[in-house]
Amino acid sequence: MVQLVIAVAIGVGIIAATLWVVRLLLIPQPADPDPEQVKEIAVDYRCVVCGMRLTITHAQEEHPEAPRHCREDMVEVP
């Protein structure tokens, strides 16, 4: 009886994981940006954890959202 319960629990877990993966694969890709809306900018960011620097040179917005690195938001370098 215990083996049957364990087998059913494992089966349900496998089915749930499979459905989760299939749902992830079905999410459509975001649309490509319109080349007319992309502007040249120069915004420098620095990671507060490791110090990596990043310069954004093209974006759709004048002031894009800060990217993430080391699981933290990067800070803008003046």
N, CA, C and O atoms as a printed pandas DataFrame, in Angstrom:
     atom_number atom_name residue_name chain_id  residue_number  x_coord  y_coord  z_coord
0              1         N          MET        A               1    0.817   -1.202    0.000
1              2        CA          MET        A               1    0.000    0.000    0.000
2              3         C          MET        A               1    0.865    1.272    0.000
3              4         O          MET        A               1    0.570    2.228   -0.718
4              5         N          VAL        A               2    1.923    1.273    0.805
5              6        CA          VAL        A               2    2.803    2.432    0.888
6              7         C          VAL        A               2    3.513    2.644   -0.444
7              8         O          VAL        A               2    3.707    3.778   -0.883
8              9         N          GLN        A               3    3.903    1.534   -1.084
9             10        CA          GLN        A               3    4.582    1.639   -2.380
10            11         C          GLN        A               3    3.662    2.238   -3.430
11            12         O          GLN        A               3    4.110    2.999   -4.288
12            13         N          LEU        A               4    2.372    1.900   -3.370
13            14        CA          LEU        A               4    1.404    2.452   -4.325
14            15         C          LEU        A               4    1.257    3.959   -4.137
15            16         O          LEU        A               4    1.191    4.696   -5.121
16            17         N          VAL        A               5    1.207    4.425   -2.906
17            18        CA          VAL        A               5    1.085    5.855   -2.622
18            19         C          VAL        A               5    2.332    6.592   -3.111
19            20         O          VAL        A               5    2.226    7.663   -3.709
20            21         N          ILE        A               6    3.503    6.027   -2.863
21            22        CA          ILE        A               6    4.745    6.645   -3.324
22            23         C          ILE        A               6    4.788    6.688   -4.845
23            24         O          ILE        A               6    5.200    7.696   -5.420
24            25         N          ALA        A               7    4.370    5.618   -5.503
25            26        CA          ALA        A               7    4.362    5.565   -6.968
26            27         C          ALA        A               7    3.406    6.604   -7.548
27            28         O          ALA        A               7    3.736    7.256   -8.539
28            29         N          VAL        A               8    2.248    6.766   -6.958
29            30        CA          VAL        A               8    1.282    7.765   -7.422
30            31         C          VAL        A               8    1.834    9.171   -7.211
31            32         O          VAL        A               8    1.679   10.028   -8.081
32            33         N          ALA        A               9    2.472    9.421   -6.076
33            34        CA          ALA        A               9    3.048   10.736   -5.802
34            35         C          ALA        A               9    4.159   11.064   -6.801
35            36         O          ALA        A               9    4.239   12.192   -7.288
36            37         N          ILE        A              10    4.998   10.107   -7.104
37            38        CA          ILE        A              10    6.062   10.320   -8.096
38            39         C          ILE        A              10    5.452   10.570   -9.469
39            40         O          ILE        A              10    5.910   11.454  -10.193
40            41         N          GLY        A              11    4.428    9.807   -9.839
41            42        CA          GLY        A              11    3.756   10.000  -11.133
42            43         C          GLY        A              11    3.139   11.378  -11.253
43            44         O          GLY        A              11    3.264   12.028  -12.291
44            45         N          VAL        A              12    2.475   11.832  -10.200
45            46        CA          VAL        A              12    1.874   13.171  -10.212
46            47         C          VAL        A              12    2.960   14.236  -10.319
47            48         O          VAL        A              12    2.784   15.233  -11.019
48            49         N          GLY        A              13    4.073   14.033   -9.634
49            50        CA          GLY        A              13    5.185   14.977   -9.721
50            51         C          GLY        A              13    5.769   15.051  -11.123
51            52         O          GLY        A              13    6.079   16.140  -11.608
52            53         N          ILE        A              14    5.921   13.915  -11.774
53            54        CA          ILE        A              14    6.447   13.896  -13.140
54            55         C          ILE        A              14    5.482   14.587  -14.093
55            56         O          ILE        A              14    5.912   15.358  -14.951
56            57         N          ILE        A              15    4.196   14.327  -13.958
57            58        CA          ILE        A              15    3.196   14.972  -14.823
58            59         C          ILE        A              15    3.177   16.479  -14.590
59            60         O          ILE        A              15    3.096   17.247  -15.548
60            61         N          ALA        A              16    3.250   16.914  -13.329
61            62        CA          ALA        A              16    3.249   18.347  -13.026
62            63         C          ALA        A              16    4.483   19.023  -13.612
63            64         O          ALA        A              16    4.373   20.115  -14.170
64            65         N          ALA        A              17    5.646   18.406  -13.501
65            66        CA          ALA        A              17    6.872   18.985  -14.050
66            67         C          ALA        A              17    6.801   19.053  -15.575
67            68         O          ALA        A              17    7.242   20.033  -16.175
68            69         N          THR        A              18    6.248   18.019  -16.198
69            70        CA          THR        A              18    6.110   18.008  -17.655
70            71         C          THR        A              18    5.179   19.122  -18.121
71            72         O          THR        A              18    5.484   19.821  -19.087
72            73         N          LEU        A              19    4.057   19.291  -17.449
73            74        CA          LEU        A              19    3.122   20.360  -17.820
74            75         C          LEU        A              19    3.749   21.737  -17.616
75            76         O          LEU        A              19    3.504   22.645  -18.410
76            77         N          TRP        A              20    4.544   21.906  -16.579
77            78        CA          TRP        A              20    5.216   23.179  -16.325
78            79         C          TRP        A              20    6.177   23.505  -17.464
79            80         O          TRP        A              20    6.214   24.640  -17.939
80            81         N          VAL        A              21    6.959   22.510  -17.907
81            82        CA          VAL        A              21    7.912   22.717  -18.994
82            83         C          VAL        A              21    7.178   23.039  -20.295
83            84         O          VAL        A              21    7.605   23.921  -21.041
84            85         N          VAL        A              22    6.089   22.343  -20.574
85            86        CA          VAL        A              22    5.321   22.595  -21.793
86            87         C          VAL        A              22    4.755   24.013  -21.776
87            88         O          VAL        A              22    4.781   24.697  -22.799
88            89         N          ARG        A              23    4.246   24.462  -20.632
89            90        CA          ARG        A              23    3.729   25.838  -20.535
90            91         C          ARG        A              23    4.830   26.855  -20.793
91            92         O          ARG        A              23    4.594   27.868  -21.452
92            93         N          LEU        A              24    6.029   26.598  -20.282
93            94        CA          LEU        A              24    7.152   27.507  -20.529
94            95         C          LEU        A              24    7.487   27.577  -22.016
95            96         O          LEU        A              24    7.804   28.649  -22.532
96            97         N          LEU        A              25    7.419   26.453  -22.696
97            98        CA          LEU        A              25    7.737   26.422  -24.123
98            99         C          LEU        A              25    6.666   27.095  -24.975
99           100         O          LEU        A              25    6.950   27.524  -26.093
100          101         N          LEU        A              26    5.438   27.193  -24.464
101          102        CA          LEU        A              26    4.346   27.778  -25.229
102          103         C          LEU        A              26    4.274   29.297  -25.119
103          104         O          LEU        A              26    3.505   29.923  -25.849
104          105         N          ILE        A              27    5.056   29.909  -24.227
105          106        CA          ILE        A              27    5.043   31.366  -24.087
106          107         C          ILE        A              27    5.667   31.965  -25.347
107          108         O          ILE        A              27    6.799   31.628  -25.695
108          109         N          PRO        A              28    4.937   32.854  -26.035
109          110        CA          PRO        A              28    5.486   33.405  -27.280
110          111         C          PRO        A              28    6.653   34.353  -27.014
111          112         O          PRO        A              28    6.749   34.969  -25.952
112          113         N          GLN        A              29    7.525   34.450  -27.999
113          114        CA          GLN        A              29    8.666   35.349  -27.915
114          115         C          GLN        A              29    8.176   36.783  -28.043
115          116         O          GLN        A              29    7.224   37.031  -28.784
116          117         N          PRO        A              30    8.785   37.731  -27.353
117          118        CA          PRO        A              30    8.365   39.124  -27.517
118          119         C          PRO        A              30    8.655   39.600  -28.942
119          120         O          PRO        A              30    9.572   39.113  -29.603
120          121         N          ALA        A              31    7.866   40.546  -29.389
121          122        CA          ALA        A              31    8.028   41.070  -30.744
122          123         C          ALA        A              31    9.350   41.830  -30.862
123          124         O          ALA        A              31    9.835   42.412  -29.891
124          125         N          ASP        A              32    9.915   41.814  -32.054
125          126        CA          ASP        A              32   11.139   42.569  -32.303
126          127         C          ASP        A              32   10.845   44.061  -32.208
127          128         O          ASP        A              32    9.764   44.500  -32.601
128          129         N          PRO        A              33   11.785   44.846  -31.694
129          130        CA          PRO        A              33   11.557   46.291  -31.609
130          131         C          PRO        A              33   11.510   46.915  -33.001
131          132         O          PRO        A              33   12.166   46.447  -33.932
132          133         N          ASP        A              34   10.739   47.959  -33.119
133          134        CA          ASP        A              34   10.651   48.688  -34.380
134          135         C          ASP        A              34   11.946   49.474  -34.566
135          136         O          ASP        A              34   12.285   50.293  -33.713
136          137         N          PRO        A              35   12.675   49.248  -35.653
137          138        CA          PRO        A              35   13.947   49.965  -35.846
138          139         C          PRO        A              35   13.785   51.480  -35.867
139          140         O          PRO        A              35   14.735   52.205  -35.574
140          141         N          GLU        A              36   12.600   51.966  -36.206
141          142        CA          GLU        A              36   12.351   53.410  -36.231
142          143         C          GLU        A              36   12.346   53.997  -34.818
143          144         O          GLU        A              36   12.657   55.175  -34.638
144          145         N          GLN        A              37   11.996   53.182  -33.810
145          146        CA          GLN        A              37   11.876   53.676  -32.436
146          147         C          GLN        A              37   13.168   53.542  -31.626
147          148         O          GLN        A              37   13.259   54.091  -30.528
148          149         N          VAL        A              38   14.157   52.833  -32.140
149          150        CA          VAL        A              38   15.417   52.648  -31.422
150          151         C          VAL        A              38   16.256   53.911  -31.569
151          152         O          VAL        A              38   16.493   54.395  -32.676
152          153         N          LYS        A              39   16.705   54.439  -30.418
153          154        CA          LYS        A              39   17.483   55.679  -30.397
154          155         C          LYS        A              39   18.888   55.388  -29.884
155          156         O          LYS        A              39   19.105   54.440  -29.130
156          157         N          GLU        A              40   19.827   56.213  -30.303
157          158        CA          GLU        A              40   21.176   56.103  -29.761
158          159         C          GLU        A              40   21.236   56.857  -28.437
159          160         O          GLU        A              40   20.835   58.018  -28.346
160          161         N          ILE        A              41   21.742   56.176  -27.416
161          162        CA          ILE        A              41   21.920   56.785  -26.091
162          163         C          ILE        A              41   23.272   56.343  -25.561
163          164         O          ILE        A              41   23.927   55.490  -26.160
164          165         N          ALA        A              42   23.682   56.901  -24.473
165          166        CA          ALA        A              42   24.920   56.476  -23.810
166          167         C          ALA        A              42   24.674   56.527  -22.302
167          168         O          ALA        A              42   24.835   57.573  -21.673
168          169         N          VAL        A              43   24.281   55.384  -21.730
169          170        CA          VAL        A              43   24.013   55.295  -20.302
170          171         C          VAL        A              43   24.931   54.220  -19.727
171          172         O          VAL        A              43   24.931   53.081  -20.193
172          173         N          ASP        A              44   25.705   54.586  -18.721
173          174        CA          ASP        A              44   26.636   53.658  -18.088
174          175         C          ASP        A              44   26.041   53.143  -16.780
175          176         O          ASP        A              44   25.456   53.902  -16.007
176          177         N          TYR        A              45   26.202   51.824  -16.546
177          178        CA          TYR        A              45   25.731   51.195  -15.314
178          179         C          TYR        A              45   26.881   50.421  -14.693
179          180         O          TYR        A              45   27.808   49.995  -15.383
180          181         N          ARG        A              46   26.806   50.243  -13.356
181          182        CA          ARG        A              46   27.807   49.472  -12.621
182          183         C          ARG        A              46   27.087   48.552  -11.653
183          184         O          ARG        A              46   26.132   48.957  -10.990
184          185         N          CYS        A              47   27.552   47.302  -11.575
185          186        CA          CYS        A              47   26.998   46.336  -10.631
186          187         C          CYS        A              47   27.541   46.660   -9.240
187          188         O          CYS        A              47   28.747   46.826   -9.062
188          189         N          VAL        A              48   26.643   46.749   -8.258
189          190        CA          VAL        A              48   27.071   47.087   -6.895
190          191         C          VAL        A              48   27.719   45.903   -6.188
191          192         O          VAL        A              48   28.381   46.082   -5.165
192          193         N          VAL        A              49   27.537   44.696   -6.718
193          194        CA          VAL        A              49   28.097   43.513   -6.067
194          195         C          VAL        A              49   29.508   43.220   -6.564
195          196         O          VAL        A              49   30.436   43.086   -5.766
196          197         N          CYS        A              50   29.669   43.120   -7.894
197          198        CA          CYS        A              50   30.971   42.703   -8.429
198          199         C          CYS        A              50   31.723   43.814   -9.151
199          200         O          CYS        A              50   32.902   43.645   -9.464
200          201         N          GLY        A              51   31.076   44.944   -9.425
201          202        CA          GLY        A              51   31.753   46.061  -10.060
202          203         C          GLY        A              51   31.749   46.043  -11.578
203          204         O          GLY        A              51   32.346   46.924  -12.197
204          205         N          MET        A              52   31.091   45.062  -12.201
205          206        CA          MET        A              52   31.057   45.013  -13.655
206          207         C          MET        A              52   30.382   46.266  -14.202
207          208         O          MET        A              52   29.390   46.735  -13.643
208          209         N          ARG        A              53   30.919   46.807  -15.293
209          210        CA          ARG        A              53   30.345   48.004  -15.914
210          211         C          ARG        A              53   29.698   47.631  -17.235
211          212         O          ARG        A              53   30.146   46.719  -17.930
212          213         N          LEU        A              54   28.623   48.361  -17.574
213          214        CA          LEU        A              54   27.870   48.122  -18.790
214          215         C          LEU        A              54   27.464   49.461  -19.373
215          216         O          LEU        A              54   27.004   50.342  -18.648
216          217         N          THR        A              55   27.631   49.620  -20.683
217          218        CA          THR        A              55   27.192   50.827  -21.364
218          219         C          THR        A              55   26.099   50.445  -22.345
219          220         O          THR        A              55   26.306   49.601  -23.217
220          221         N          ILE        A              56   24.934   51.066  -22.203
221          222        CA          ILE        A              56   23.839   50.852  -23.142
222          223         C          ILE        A              56   23.948   51.933  -24.206
223          224         O          ILE        A              56   23.941   53.125  -23.899
224          225         N          THR        A              57   24.047   51.506  -25.458
225          226        CA          THR        A              57   24.243   52.460  -26.551
226          227         C          THR        A              57   23.000   52.657  -27.405
227          228         O          THR        A              57   22.886   53.674  -28.089
228          229         N          HIS        A              58   22.058   51.706  -27.382
229          230        CA          HIS        A              58   20.827   51.818  -28.160
230          231         C          HIS        A              58   19.662   51.304  -27.321
231          232         O          HIS        A              58   19.765   50.258  -26.680
232          233         N          ALA        A              59   18.553   52.043  -27.330
233          234        CA          ALA        A              59   17.364   51.626  -26.585
234          235         C          ALA        A              59   16.147   52.306  -27.180
235          236         O          ALA        A              59   16.259   53.275  -27.931
236          237         N          GLN        A              60   14.968   51.774  -26.828
237          238        CA          GLN        A              60   13.728   52.373  -27.309
238          239         C          GLN        A              60   13.333   53.578  -26.478
239          240         O          GLN        A              60   12.655   54.479  -26.972
240          241         N          GLU        A              61   13.751   53.603  -25.217
241          242        CA          GLU        A              61   13.403   54.719  -24.339
242          243         C          GLU        A              61   14.623   55.612  -24.140
243          244         O          GLU        A              61   15.764   55.187  -24.324
244          245         N          GLU        A              62   14.356   56.842  -23.766
245          246        CA          GLU        A              62   15.439   57.784  -23.493
246          247         C          GLU        A              62   16.242   57.353  -22.265
247          248         O          GLU        A              62   17.467   57.472  -22.248
248          249         N          HIS        A              63   15.549   56.849  -21.236
249          250        CA          HIS        A              63   16.200   56.390  -20.008
250          251         C          HIS        A              63   15.680   54.983  -19.699
251          252         O          HIS        A              63   14.664   54.851  -19.016
252          253         N          PRO        A              64   16.351   53.923  -20.184
253          254        CA          PRO        A              64   15.856   52.558  -19.985
254          255         C          PRO        A              64   15.945   52.112  -18.529
255          256         O          PRO        A              64   16.684   52.687  -17.729
256          257         N          GLU        A              65   15.180   51.082  -18.205
257          258        CA          GLU        A              65   15.193   50.504  -16.863
258          259         C          GLU        A              65   16.565   49.892  -16.592
259          260         O          GLU        A              65   17.181   49.315  -17.489
260          261         N          ALA        A              66   17.031   50.017  -15.375
261          262        CA          ALA        A              66   18.359   49.499  -15.013
262          263         C          ALA        A              66   18.394   47.984  -15.170
263          264         O          ALA        A              66   17.490   47.293  -14.700
264          265         N          PRO        A              67   19.437   47.458  -15.831
265          266        CA          PRO        A              67   19.562   46.005  -15.962
266          267         C          PRO        A              67   19.945   45.384  -14.625
267          268         O          PRO        A              67   20.317   46.085  -13.684
268          269         N          ARG        A              68   19.851   44.066  -14.555
269          270        CA          ARG        A              68   20.206   43.337  -13.335
270          271         C          ARG        A              68   21.481   42.546  -13.583
271          272         O          ARG        A              68   21.695   42.010  -14.670
272          273         N          HIS        A              69   22.319   42.482  -12.561
273          274        CA          HIS        A              69   23.532   41.666  -12.604
274          275         C          HIS        A              69   23.778   41.177  -11.194
275          276         O          HIS        A              69   23.539   41.923  -10.244
276          277         N          CYS        A              70   24.237   39.980  -11.026
277          278        CA          CYS        A              70   24.436   39.369   -9.693
278          279         C          CYS        A              70   23.136   39.427   -8.892
279          280         O          CYS        A              70   23.156   39.566   -7.669
280          281         N          ARG        A              71   22.015   39.320   -9.589
281          282        CA          ARG        A              71   20.666   39.330   -9.000
282          283         C          ARG        A              71   20.301   40.650   -8.323
283          284         O          ARG        A              71   19.378   40.697   -7.510
284          285         N          GLU        A              72   21.004   41.695   -8.649
285          286        CA          GLU        A              72   20.713   43.023   -8.102
286          287         C          GLU        A              72   20.610   44.031   -9.242
287          288         O          GLU        A              72   21.234   43.855  -10.289
288          289         N          ASP        A              73   19.816   45.095   -9.037
289          290        CA          ASP        A              73   19.747   46.167  -10.031
290          291         C          ASP        A              73   21.083   46.885  -10.086
291          292         O          ASP        A              73   21.705   47.150   -9.057
292          293         N          MET        A              74   21.512   47.191  -11.289
293          294        CA          MET        A              74   22.748   47.950  -11.448
294          295         C          MET        A              74   22.446   49.418  -11.184
295          296         O          MET        A              74   21.302   49.852  -11.315
296          297         N          VAL        A              75   23.473   50.188  -10.810
297          298        CA          VAL        A              75   23.294   51.605  -10.549
298          299         C          VAL        A              75   23.899   52.397  -11.697
299          300         O          VAL        A              75   24.897   51.990  -12.292
300          301         N          GLU        A              76   23.280   53.532  -11.999
301          302        CA          GLU        A              76   23.770   54.380  -13.080
302          303         C          GLU        A              76   25.018   55.106  -12.611
303          304         O          GLU        A              76   25.071   55.630  -11.498
304          305         N          VAL        A              77   26.026   55.127  -13.484
305          306        CA          VAL        A              77   27.285   55.817  -13.193
306          307         C          VAL        A              77   27.198   57.208  -13.797
307          308         O          VAL        A              77   26.934   57.346  -14.991
308          309         N          PRO        A              78   27.417   58.246  -12.985
309          310        CA          PRO        A              78   27.309   59.622  -13.539
310          311         C          PRO        A              78   28.423   59.944  -14.497
311          312         O          PRO        A              78   28.471   61.048  -15.040
